[in-house]
Amino acid sequence: MTVEKHDLHHEFPNLTDEIHHLKMHDNHFAKLFTEYHDIDQEIHRIEQGVENTSDDYLEGKKKQRLSLKDNLFVMLKKVQMPA
């Protein structure tokens, strides 16, 4: 089974400069980024069969990841740098 990558650099390839900038200069963004990354890694392990859990738990984690991604995207768009 192929597991799709959901890290922010794959999700927003055109915003890598903004991601880097906010990780370095915005503590709130950095905290949310780390939380997103940790949840994404947990989901990845579950989907690969490394960890075993209920479908409800996995679905809850996916909803958390989506909510964090939405919040991070809003922050990224506010500081979007010219191309």
ABEGO torsion letter per residue (X at the ends): XBBBBABAAAABAAAAAAAAAAAAABAAAAAAAAAAAAAAAAAAAAAAGABBBBAAAAAAAAAAAAAAAAAAAAAAAAABBBX
